[in-house]
Amino acid sequence: FCKVSGGLTIFTSSVGDDEWHKRRKAAAPAFSSRHVRRMTRVALEKTQEWLTNNIDEGQTFDVSKEMLQIILTALTETAFDYQMSKDQCDVLGHDLHLALVEYTRKSPANPFRKFRYSHLVLPERRKAMKAAQSVRDLIFDIMEAYKLKETKEEGTIIQLVMESPKAFPTDEDKIAQLTEFLLVGHETTAFTIAWVLLVISQHAEEQEKLYEDLKRTKEETGEESWSSSCEYLKLVIKEAMRLYPVGRSLRTTKRDFQTPAGLIPKNSVCSFQFLLLFRNPNIFPQPNTFQPTRWIEATKEMDDALFPFSLGKRNCMGQSLGNAEVYAVVARICYEFELEVVDNGKPDVGLVMKAEGAMLRVKKRR
């Protein structure tokens, strides 16, 4: 990931060292309840704008692509104080894909690709290097635009990174950290929403139960944040995140490890897939089945086994924001539209898991 960001970040620093502490402490206020509410409100506005201007009765859409656009534009506007155009979103998505495929899939599996001059003989490596530089150039442009602003929102991600010289002393440090926040801040949330919408579209009966509970909750509460009070929505999202966790945990071994399957050498990159634990049949009966009601009387073992935002010091800093946006956006779409699967697509696992090519059709609820 450092090859994409251009330097060490909160995610790639060693937990517990001084630099990691300074970076995490400096950025933490960006995820206060006030900012979470503000960013969620903008994400909802982007969702409603999309529903109003881009979605017609009976239309089909690529659920991962559209959710990515909504969450990315909301994130850059609120956390980076920057209005990103659709063309910029498309270019960023293309460049990130090229870079992440190379650095998170191919390079870890082939030591030769890490050789200093491998790009001279591997065209894909050259393209990935160029794409990573393009991402960092965009971040630099966002930083320059921020410097020119006369009024700035206090406590945003970009304000905290730009104005924390002890945590982020150089432009390279700032670019690396902002690149990380931009990437993990939109892909994980957008693809989680996409998976929830896809799986609920595959189960018409569960979708109808969700709609009825959303309608009842909205009528009873009348609050702006009514979606967070919908009990069946909580069950649906929790079960969808169990079946299709977008994240995984990456670690580099600091010493040799001897396992029953063989030796894991020092400095190996290890990927821990949450999917394996979340579908463990010893913990979750019928683990491959979508059963939201399993969480009504969940065992302690089930609750302890589900941690889509990771655990401990490496847990996701933005999980409160991610949860808030997932609840709000899913509720808004499922309240206004009935969804039908046109193409289930397929899981595409990079740094996160995407529902590649999944297509849904919408029908307006009367």
C-alpha positions as CSV (number, residue, x, y, z in Angstrom):
1,F,0.0,0.0,0.0
2,C,2.9,2.3,0.6
3,K,3.6,2.1,-3.1
4,V,0.2,3.7,-3.8
5,S,0.2,6.3,-1.0
6,G,3.9,7.2,-1.3
7,G,4.8,6.8,2.3
8,L,3.9,5.5,5.8
9,T,0.4,6.1,7.1
10,I,-1.7,5.2,10.1
11,F,-2.6,1.9,8.4
12,T,1.0,1.0,7.4
13,S,2.9,2.3,10.5
14,S,3.9,-0.1,13.3
15,V,1.2,-0.1,16.0
16,G,2.5,1.5,19.2
17,D,5.4,3.5,17.7
18,D,5.5,7.3,18.3
19,E,4.7,8.1,14.6
20,W,1.6,5.9,14.6
21,H,0.4,7.5,17.9
22,K,0.9,11.0,16.6
23,R,-0.9,10.4,13.3
24,R,-3.9,8.6,14.8
25,K,-4.3,11.2,17.6
26,A,-4.1,14.0,15.1
27,A,-6.7,12.6,12.8
28,A,-9.2,11.2,15.4
29,P,-11.3,14.4,15.8
30,A,-12.4,14.2,12.2
31,F,-14.7,11.3,13.3
32,S,-16.5,13.1,16.1
33,S,-20.3,12.8,16.2
34,R,-20.7,16.3,14.8
35,H,-18.7,15.5,11.7
36,V,-20.2,12.0,11.3
37,R,-23.7,13.7,11.3
38,R,-22.6,16.3,8.8
39,M,-20.9,13.8,6.4
40,T,-23.9,11.4,6.6
41,R,-26.3,14.2,5.8
42,V,-24.3,15.1,2.6
43,A,-24.1,11.4,1.7
44,L,-27.9,11.3,1.9
45,E,-28.2,14.4,-0.2
46,K,-26.0,12.8,-2.9
47,T,-28.1,9.7,-2.7
48,Q,-31.4,11.7,-3.1
49,E,-29.9,13.6,-6.0
50,W,-28.9,10.4,-7.7
51,L,-32.4,8.9,-7.2
52,T,-34.1,12.0,-8.5
53,N,-31.8,12.8,-11.5
54,N,-30.4,9.5,-12.6
55,I,-32.8,6.7,-11.8
56,D,-36.0,6.1,-13.8
57,E,-38.7,3.5,-13.4
58,G,-37.4,0.1,-14.5
59,Q,-33.9,1.3,-15.0
60,T,-30.9,-1.0,-14.4
61,F,-27.7,0.2,-12.7
62,D,-24.3,-1.1,-11.7
63,V,-24.7,-1.1,-7.9
64,S,-21.0,-1.0,-7.0
65,K,-20.2,1.8,-9.5
66,E,-23.1,4.0,-8.5
67,M,-22.6,3.6,-4.7
68,L,-18.9,4.4,-5.3
69,Q,-19.7,7.6,-7.0
70,I,-22.2,8.7,-4.3
71,I,-19.8,8.0,-1.4
72,L,-16.7,9.3,-3.1
73,T,-18.2,12.7,-4.0
74,A,-19.7,13.0,-0.5
75,L,-16.4,12.2,1.1
76,T,-14.3,14.6,-0.9
77,E,-16.8,17.4,-0.3
78,T,-17.1,16.9,3.5
79,A,-13.7,15.5,4.5
80,F,-11.5,17.1,1.9
81,D,-13.4,20.3,1.3
82,Y,-13.2,19.6,-2.4
83,Q,-15.8,19.3,-5.2
84,M,-14.7,16.3,-7.3
85,S,-16.1,16.1,-10.8
86,K,-17.5,12.9,-12.3
87,D,-14.5,12.7,-14.7
88,Q,-12.1,13.0,-11.8
89,C,-14.0,10.2,-10.0
90,D,-13.8,8.0,-13.1
91,V,-10.1,8.6,-13.5
92,L,-9.4,8.0,-9.8
93,G,-11.3,4.7,-9.9
94,H,-9.3,3.6,-13.0
95,D,-6.0,4.5,-11.5
96,L,-6.7,3.0,-8.1
97,H,-7.7,-0.3,-9.7
98,L,-4.5,-0.5,-11.8
99,A,-2.3,0.4,-8.8
100,L,-4.1,-1.9,-6.2
101,V,-4.2,-4.9,-8.5
102,E,-0.4,-4.6,-8.9
103,Y,0.6,-3.8,-5.4
104,T,-1.9,-5.9,-3.4
105,R,-2.4,-8.9,-5.6
106,K,0.5,-9.5,-8.0
107,S,3.5,-8.1,-6.2
108,P,2.9,-10.0,-2.9
109,A,2.6,-13.3,-4.9
110,N,5.7,-12.7,-7.1
111,P,8.9,-11.4,-5.5
112,F,10.4,-10.6,-8.9
113,R,7.8,-7.9,-9.4
114,K,9.3,-6.0,-6.4
115,F,12.7,-5.9,-8.0
116,R,13.8,-2.3,-8.4
117,Y,13.9,-2.4,-12.2
118,S,11.0,-4.8,-12.9
119,H,9.0,-2.0,-14.5
120,L,11.4,-2.0,-17.4
121,V,10.3,-5.4,-18.5
122,L,6.8,-5.5,-17.1
123,P,4.3,-3.1,-18.8
124,E,1.7,-3.7,-16.1
125,R,4.1,-2.6,-13.4
126,R,4.9,0.6,-15.4
127,K,1.2,1.3,-15.7
128,A,0.6,0.7,-12.0
129,M,3.5,3.1,-11.1
130,K,2.0,5.7,-13.4
131,A,-1.4,5.2,-11.9
132,A,-0.2,5.5,-8.3
133,Q,1.6,8.7,-9.2
134,S,-1.6,10.0,-10.8
135,V,-3.5,9.4,-7.5
136,R,-0.9,11.2,-5.5
137,D,-1.0,14.1,-8.0
138,L,-4.7,14.4,-7.5
139,I,-4.2,14.6,-3.7
140,F,-1.6,17.3,-4.2
141,D,-4.1,19.3,-6.3
142,I,-6.7,18.9,-3.5
143,M,-4.1,20.1,-1.0
144,E,-3.3,23.2,-3.1
145,A,-7.0,24.0,-3.6
146,Y,-7.4,23.8,0.2
147,K,-4.6,26.2,0.8
148,L,-6.3,28.8,-1.4
149,K,-9.6,28.6,0.5
150,E,-10.5,31.7,2.6
151,T,-13.0,29.8,4.9
152,K,-12.3,26.3,6.1
153,E,-14.4,23.8,8.0
154,E,-12.8,23.1,11.4
155,G,-12.0,19.5,12.2
156,T,-12.2,18.0,8.7
157,I,-9.7,15.3,7.7
158,I,-7.8,17.6,5.4
159,Q,-7.7,20.4,8.0
160,L,-6.3,18.1,10.7
161,V,-3.7,16.6,8.3
162,M,-2.6,19.9,6.8
163,E,-2.4,21.7,10.1
164,S,-0.7,19.0,12.2
165,P,3.0,19.5,11.6
166,K,4.2,17.2,14.3
167,A,2.2,14.3,12.9
168,F,2.6,15.1,9.2
169,P,5.7,17.3,8.9
170,T,6.2,17.1,5.1
171,D,4.1,17.3,2.0
172,E,4.9,13.7,1.3
173,D,3.5,12.7,4.7
174,K,0.4,14.7,4.1
175,I,-0.1,13.2,0.6
176,A,0.4,9.6,1.9
177,Q,-2.1,10.0,4.8
178,L,-4.8,11.8,2.7
179,T,-4.4,9.1,0.0
180,E,-5.1,6.4,2.6
181,F,-8.1,8.2,3.9
182,L,-9.5,8.8,0.4
183,L,-9.1,5.2,-0.5
184,V,-10.4,3.4,2.6
185,G,-12.9,6.1,3.3
186,H,-15.0,5.6,0.2
187,E,-14.4,2.0,-1.1
188,T,-15.2,0.1,2.1
189,T,-18.5,2.1,2.7
190,A,-19.6,2.1,-0.9
191,F,-19.0,-1.6,-1.5
192,T,-20.7,-2.5,1.8
193,I,-23.8,-0.6,0.7
194,A,-23.6,-2.4,-2.7
195,W,-23.4,-5.8,-1.1
196,V,-26.4,-5.0,1.2
197,L,-28.5,-3.8,-1.7
198,L,-27.5,-6.8,-3.8
199,V,-28.3,-9.4,-1.1
200,I,-31.6,-7.9,-0.1
201,S,-32.5,-7.8,-3.8
202,Q,-31.9,-11.5,-4.0
203,H,-34.5,-12.2,-1.2
204,A,-37.9,-10.6,-2.1
205,E,-39.5,-11.7,1.2
206,E,-36.8,-10.2,3.3
207,Q,-36.9,-7.0,1.2
208,E,-40.6,-6.6,1.9
209,K,-40.1,-7.2,5.6
210,L,-37.4,-4.5,5.6
211,Y,-39.7,-2.0,3.7
212,E,-42.6,-2.5,6.1
213,D,-40.3,-2.0,9.1
214,L,-38.8,1.1,7.5
215,K,-42.2,2.5,6.8
216,R,-43.4,1.8,10.3
217,T,-40.3,3.3,11.9
218,K,-40.5,6.5,9.8
219,E,-44.1,7.0,10.7
220,E,-43.6,6.4,14.4
221,T,-40.4,8.5,14.9
222,G,-40.6,11.2,12.3
223,E,-36.9,12.0,13.1
224,E,-34.2,12.9,10.6
225,S,-32.2,9.9,11.7
226,W,-35.1,7.5,11.7
227,S,-33.2,4.8,9.9
228,S,-31.0,4.1,12.9
229,S,-34.1,3.2,14.9
230,C,-35.2,0.5,12.4
231,E,-34.6,-2.8,14.1
232,Y,-35.0,-5.0,11.0
233,L,-32.6,-2.8,9.1
234,K,-30.0,-3.5,11.8
235,L,-30.5,-7.3,11.3
236,V,-30.3,-7.1,7.5
237,I,-27.1,-5.0,7.5
238,K,-25.4,-7.2,10.1
239,E,-26.2,-10.4,8.2
240,A,-25.1,-8.9,4.8
241,M,-21.8,-7.8,6.4
242,R,-21.3,-11.3,7.7
243,L,-21.9,-12.9,4.3
244,Y,-20.0,-10.3,2.3
245,P,-17.4,-8.5,4.5
246,V,-15.5,-6.1,2.2
247,G,-12.4,-5.8,4.4
248,R,-9.5,-8.0,5.2
249,S,-6.5,-7.7,7.5
250,L,-3.0,-7.4,6.0
251,R,0.1,-8.0,8.1
252,T,3.9,-8.4,7.5
253,T,5.5,-11.0,9.7
254,K,8.4,-9.8,11.9
255,R,9.8,-13.3,12.3
256,D,9.6,-16.8,10.9
257,F,6.4,-18.7,11.8
258,Q,6.2,-22.5,11.6
259,T,2.6,-23.7,10.9
260,P,1.1,-27.1,10.3
261,A,1.0,-26.1,6.6
262,G,4.6,-25.1,6.5
263,L,7.0,-22.2,7.2
264,I,5.9,-18.6,6.8
265,P,9.2,-16.6,6.4
266,K,10.0,-13.3,8.0
267,N,8.7,-10.3,6.1
268,S,6.0,-12.3,4.4
269,V,2.7,-10.4,3.6
270,C,-0.2,-12.3,5.2
271,S,-3.8,-11.7,4.3
272,F,-6.5,-12.6,6.9
273,Q,-9.8,-13.0,5.1
274,F,-12.8,-12.2,7.4
275,L,-15.0,-14.2,5.1
276,L,-13.6,-17.5,6.4
277,L,-14.4,-16.7,10.1
278,F,-17.8,-15.1,9.3
279,R,-18.9,-18.2,7.5
280,N,-17.6,-20.7,10.0
281,P,-20.2,-23.5,10.3
282,N,-19.1,-24.2,13.9
283,I,-20.3,-20.7,14.9
284,F,-23.0,-19.8,12.3
285,P,-25.5,-22.6,11.4
286,Q,-26.2,-22.6,7.6
287,P,-23.3,-20.2,7.2
288,N,-23.9,-19.5,3.5
289,T,-27.6,-18.6,3.9
290,F,-28.9,-15.1,4.3
291,Q,-30.8,-15.2,7.6
292,P,-31.2,-11.7,9.2
293,T,-33.3,-13.2,12.1
294,R,-30.3,-15.3,13.3
295,W,-29.2,-12.1,15.1
296,I,-32.3,-11.7,17.2
297,E,-31.1,-14.3,19.7
298,A,-27.4,-14.4,18.7
299,T,-25.0,-16.2,21.0
300,K,-22.0,-14.5,22.5
301,E,-19.8,-16.6,20.2
302,M,-21.6,-15.2,17.2
303,D,-21.3,-11.6,18.3
304,D,-17.6,-12.1,19.2
305,A,-16.9,-13.6,15.8
306,L,-18.3,-10.7,13.8
307,F,-15.9,-7.7,13.5
308,P,-16.1,-6.3,10.0
309,F,-14.2,-3.2,11.1
310,S,-11.4,-5.2,12.7
311,L,-10.4,-5.2,16.4
312,G,-7.9,-3.7,18.8
313,K,-5.5,-0.8,17.9
314,R,-5.8,-1.6,14.2
315,N,-9.6,-1.1,14.2
316,C,-11.1,1.2,11.6
317,M,-11.0,4.8,12.7
318,G,-14.0,5.7,10.6
319,Q,-16.3,2.8,11.5
320,S,-18.9,5.2,13.1
321,L,-19.0,7.2,9.9
322,G,-19.1,4.0,7.8
323,N,-22.0,2.5,9.8
324,A,-24.0,5.8,9.7
325,E,-23.7,6.1,6.0
326,V,-24.5,2.5,5.3
327,Y,-27.7,2.7,7.5
328,A,-28.8,6.0,6.0
329,V,-28.2,5.2,2.3
330,V,-29.6,1.7,2.4
331,A,-32.7,2.9,4.2
332,R,-33.3,5.7,1.8
333,I,-33.0,3.5,-1.3
334,C,-35.0,0.6,0.1
335,Y,-37.8,2.9,1.4
336,E,-38.3,4.5,-2.0
337,F,-37.6,1.7,-4.4
338,E,-38.2,-2.1,-4.8
339,L,-35.0,-3.7,-6.1
340,E,-34.7,-6.7,-8.4
341,V,-31.5,-8.5,-9.5
342,V,-30.6,-8.4,-13.2
343,D,-27.1,-9.8,-12.8
344,N,-25.5,-11.1,-9.6
345,G,-22.0,-10.3,-10.8
346,K,-19.1,-11.9,-8.9
347,P,-16.9,-11.1,-6.0
348,D,-13.7,-9.3,-6.9
349,V,-11.2,-9.3,-4.1
350,G,-8.5,-6.6,-4.1
351,L,-7.7,-4.5,-1.1
352,V,-11.5,-4.8,-0.5
353,M,-14.2,-7.1,-1.9
354,K,-16.4,-5.6,-4.6
355,A,-19.6,-6.9,-6.2
356,E,-18.1,-6.7,-9.7
357,G,-20.7,-6.4,-12.5
358,A,-23.8,-6.7,-10.2
359,M,-26.7,-5.1,-11.9
360,L,-30.0,-4.1,-10.2
361,R,-33.4,-2.9,-11.6
362,V,-35.5,-0.4,-9.7
363,K,-39.3,-0.1,-9.3
364,K,-40.7,3.0,-7.5
365,R,-42.8,2.1,-4.5
366,R,-46.2,3.8,-4.6
